[in-house]
Amino acid sequence: MEKSNESFKILSMKSSRENEFIPKKGSKPKELLIYLVFIIWALINLFPVYWMFTFSLKSNAEIFGENVAGLPHEWLWSNYERALKVGNIGKYFFNSIIVAVSTIAIVMLISLMATFALTRFAWKGRKRMNQFFMLGLTIPIHASIVPIYVTLSRLNLLNTYFALIIPYSAFSLAMAILVCTGFMQELPFELDEAACIDGCTAWGIFFRIIVPLMKPAVATVSIYTFLQCWNELMFANIFISDSIHKTLPVGIQALSGQYMTEWGPIGAALVMATFPTLIFYALFSKKIQESFIAGAIKG
């Protein structure tokens, strides 16, 4: 009887496992419907990118005529040349790169060091210092234009790269510390203890142990800071008045005002301003997903 019961249990387990792989009736139509919805949603989101790219290769007659959303009848690649030469978009693009890269480097260095001190060391006033950093999230970036302008004017920093790098870094620091704090708290302290036993100093622990494990958080903060610097217009329009240090959003604004009838070069300038953000996100999107997963799973 015992053998028969055991054999019955084994057969029942096999049958239950086999039933797991049997597709349920009506599952394929549901999956196809879900895929169809996602495809439609993807096309809706990709259509503005397609429209902007084709818009940059058309003439005014096609843009305002019958061929608004279709492919250009005549591919005017000269619009990009005119945007670079006549509109000086190449110089503005280079200025935006300098400001964005410098801001990202400053924000990442300061935020990682501040987070390391706030999460891995015990010292008096640590919580208050963290609260002080988080106050930056409550201050609107454009509410401090006047004091920042006065400060930069007294320091003779107007019409320089530092007129944008310093404010961008200051306003991005609070969010960067918030993201890095949530991620660094999940790193086990046993790593620090093992490194100390091996004779590693605090700087060694930071650069050799902590920083390599913070790559997902670094990618998240880098994208956030890059988008904030790349698309910001108010500070760039007020603190920079000469054409030498203007960034891309200000350059496109000036282009639309000066060449109002030539929409093709304006579309080319918009493509050159938008596509770097898409490429930047595509390169670091995997790291962002890893940061979300690491923040959701403890231990």
C-alpha positions in Angstrom: 0.0 0.0 0.0 2.8 2.4 0.8 4.5 1.7 -2.5 1.2 2.3 -4.4 0.7 5.5 -2.5 4.2 6.7 -3.3 3.7 5.8 -7.0 0.4 7.6 -7.0 2.1 10.7 -5.5 4.8 10.6 -8.2 2.3 10.3 -11.0 0.2 13.1 -9.6 3.3 15.3 -9.4 4.3 14.5 -13.0 0.8 15.2 -14.2 0.7 18.5 -12.3 4.1 19.5 -13.8 2.9 18.6 -17.3 -0.2 20.6 -16.8 1.9 23.6 -16.1 3.3 23.6 -19.6 -0.1 23.1 -21.3 -1.2 26.5 -22.6 -4.5 27.7 -21.4 -7.3 28.2 -23.8 -7.7 31.8 -24.9 -4.1 32.9 -23.8 -2.8 33.5 -27.3 -5.5 36.0 -28.3 -4.9 37.9 -25.1 -1.1 37.9 -25.7 -1.6 39.1 -29.3 -3.9 41.9 -28.0 -1.3 43.0 -25.5 1.4 43.0 -28.1 -0.8 45.0 -30.4 -1.5 47.6 -27.7 2.2 47.9 -27.0 3.1 48.2 -30.7 0.5 51.0 -31.1 1.7 52.7 -28.0 5.4 52.5 -29.3 4.4 54.0 -32.7 2.5 56.8 -31.0 5.6 57.7 -28.9 8.0 57.3 -31.8 5.9 59.4 -34.2 7.2 62.8 -32.9 10.8 61.7 -33.4 9.9 60.6 -37.0 8.0 63.8 -37.7 10.8 66.0 -36.4 13.4 64.2 -38.5 11.4 64.4 -41.7 10.5 68.0 -40.8 14.2 68.9 -40.8 14.6 67.7 -44.4 11.7 69.5 -45.9 11.2 72.9 -47.5 8.6 75.4 -46.3 6.3 74.3 -49.2 6.2 70.7 -48.0 6.0 71.6 -44.3 2.9 73.9 -44.8 1.6 72.0 -47.8 0.1 68.7 -48.4 3.1 66.6 -47.3 3.0 67.4 -43.6 3.6 63.9 -42.1 4.9 62.0 -45.1 8.5 61.5 -46.2 10.2 64.4 -48.0 9.8 64.5 -51.7 13.2 66.2 -51.8 15.7 65.3 -49.0 17.2 68.7 -48.1 20.3 67.8 -46.2 21.5 71.3 -46.8 19.2 72.3 -43.9 21.7 70.8 -41.5 24.6 72.6 -43.2 22.7 75.9 -43.0 21.9 75.3 -39.3 25.6 74.7 -38.6 27.1 77.5 -40.6 24.4 80.2 -40.7 22.8 79.5 -37.4 26.1 78.7 -35.6 24.5 75.6 -34.1 27.8 73.8 -34.0 29.3 76.3 -31.6 26.2 76.2 -29.4 26.2 72.4 -29.4 29.9 72.4 -28.3 29.1 74.9 -25.5 26.2 72.6 -24.3 28.6 69.6 -24.2 31.1 71.5 -22.1 28.5 72.7 -19.6 26.7 69.3 -19.4 29.9 67.2 -19.0 31.4 69.6 -16.4 28.2 69.7 -14.4 27.9 65.9 -14.4 31.5 65.4 -13.3 31.1 68.0 -10.4 27.7 66.6 -9.3 28.9 63.0 -9.3 32.1 63.7 -7.4 30.4 65.8 -4.7 27.3 63.7 -4.3 29.2 60.4 -4.0 31.6 61.9 -1.4 28.8 63.4 0.5 26.7 60.2 0.5 29.8 58.2 1.6 30.2 60.5 4.6 26.5 60.5 5.4 26.0 56.7 5.2 29.3 55.1 6.1 30.5 57.2 9.0 28.9 58.1 12.3 29.4 61.7 13.3 27.4 64.4 15.1 25.0 66.4 13.0 24.9 63.8 10.2 21.1 63.7 10.0 20.8 67.5 10.1 23.3 67.7 7.2 21.3 65.3 5.2 18.2 67.3 5.9 20.0 70.4 4.8 20.9 68.8 1.5 17.3 67.7 1.0 16.1 71.3 1.3 17.4 71.8 -2.2 14.5 69.7 -3.5 12.0 72.3 -2.2 13.6 75.3 -3.8 12.3 76.0 -7.4 15.3 76.5 -9.7 13.9 79.7 -11.2 12.9 81.3 -7.9 16.6 82.1 -7.2 17.4 83.9 -10.5 17.9 87.3 -8.9 20.3 86.3 -6.1 22.3 84.1 -8.4 22.5 86.8 -11.0 23.8 89.3 -8.4 26.3 86.8 -7.0 27.6 85.9 -10.4 27.8 89.6 -11.4 29.9 90.4 -8.3 32.2 87.5 -9.0 32.6 88.6 -12.7 31.4 85.2 -13.8 28.6 86.3 -16.2 29.1 85.3 -19.8 31.3 82.4 -18.8 30.8 78.7 -18.6 30.9 78.9 -14.8 27.8 81.1 -14.9 25.8 77.9 -15.9 28.0 75.1 -14.4 27.8 76.4 -10.8 24.0 76.9 -10.6 23.3 73.6 -12.5 25.6 71.7 -10.2 24.0 73.3 -7.1 20.5 72.5 -8.1 21.2 68.9 -9.2 23.1 68.0 -6.0 20.0 67.4 -3.8 18.5 64.8 -6.2 21.9 63.2 -6.8 22.5 62.7 -3.0 18.9 61.4 -2.6 19.5 58.7 -5.3 23.0 57.8 -4.1 21.9 57.6 -0.5 19.1 55.1 -1.2 21.5 52.9 -3.2 24.6 53.2 -0.9 22.6 52.2 2.2 22.0 48.8 0.6 25.7 48.0 0.3 26.7 45.7 3.1 29.1 47.2 5.7 31.0 44.0 5.7 32.7 45.2 2.6 34.2 48.2 4.5 35.3 46.0 7.3 37.0 43.5 5.0 38.8 46.4 3.2 39.9 47.8 6.5 41.3 44.5 7.6 43.3 44.3 4.3 44.8 47.7 5.2 42.6 49.9 2.9 42.2 53.6 3.9 38.9 55.5 3.8 39.9 56.9 0.4 40.7 53.4 -0.8 37.4 52.1 0.4 35.6 54.9 -1.4 37.4 54.6 -4.8 38.1 50.9 -4.9 35.0 49.4 -3.2 32.1 51.9 -3.1 32.4 53.7 -6.4 32.6 50.6 -8.7 29.4 49.3 -7.0 27.6 52.6 -7.6 27.5 52.4 -11.4 23.7 52.1 -11.7 23.2 55.1 -9.4 25.8 57.0 -11.3 24.0 56.3 -14.6 20.7 57.5 -13.1 22.1 60.7 -11.7 24.1 61.3 -14.9 20.9 61.1 -17.1 19.0 63.3 -14.7 21.7 66.0 -14.6 22.3 65.8 -18.4 18.7 66.4 -19.2 18.4 69.2 -16.7 21.5 71.0 -18.1 20.8 70.2 -21.8 17.3 71.5 -21.9 17.5 74.4 -19.5 16.7 77.8 -21.1 16.0 80.4 -18.4 19.5 80.5 -16.7 21.2 80.2 -20.1 19.2 83.1 -21.5 19.8 85.4 -18.6 23.3 84.7 -17.4 24.8 84.4 -21.0 24.4 87.3 -23.4 27.3 86.9 -25.8 27.2 84.5 -28.6 30.5 82.8 -27.6 29.1 81.0 -24.6 25.5 80.5 -25.6 24.1 77.0 -25.2 21.9 75.1 -27.7 18.4 76.0 -26.4 19.3 79.7 -26.6 20.9 79.3 -30.0 17.7 77.6 -31.4 15.6 80.4 -29.9 17.7 83.0 -31.6 17.6 81.0 -34.9 13.8 80.9 -34.9 13.6 84.6 -34.3 16.1 85.6 -37.0 15.2 83.0 -39.7 11.5 82.8 -39.1 10.6 81.8 -42.7 13.2 79.0 -42.9 11.7 76.2 -40.8 13.9 73.5 -42.3 17.2 74.6 -40.6 15.2 75.1 -37.4 14.0 71.5 -37.6 17.6 70.4 -38.2 18.7 72.3 -35.1 16.0 70.6 -33.1 17.1 67.2 -34.3 20.7 68.0 -33.2 19.4 69.1 -29.8 17.1 66.1 -29.2 18.9 63.1 -30.6 21.9 63.3 -28.1 19.5 63.0 -25.2 17.9 59.9 -26.8 21.3 58.3 -27.5 22.5 59.2 -24.0 19.4 57.5 -22.5 19.8 54.5 -24.7 23.4 53.9 -23.6 22.6 54.2 -19.9 19.0 52.8 -19.7 20.2 49.3 -18.7 22.1 50.8 -15.7 19.0 52.7 -14.7 17.0 49.5 -14.7 19.7 47.8 -12.6 19.5 50.7 -10.1 15.7 50.3 -9.7 16.1 46.5 -9.2 18.9 47.0 -6.7 16.8 49.5 -4.7 13.9 47.2 -4.6 15.8 44.1 -3.4 17.5 44.2 0.0 20.3 42.0 1.2 
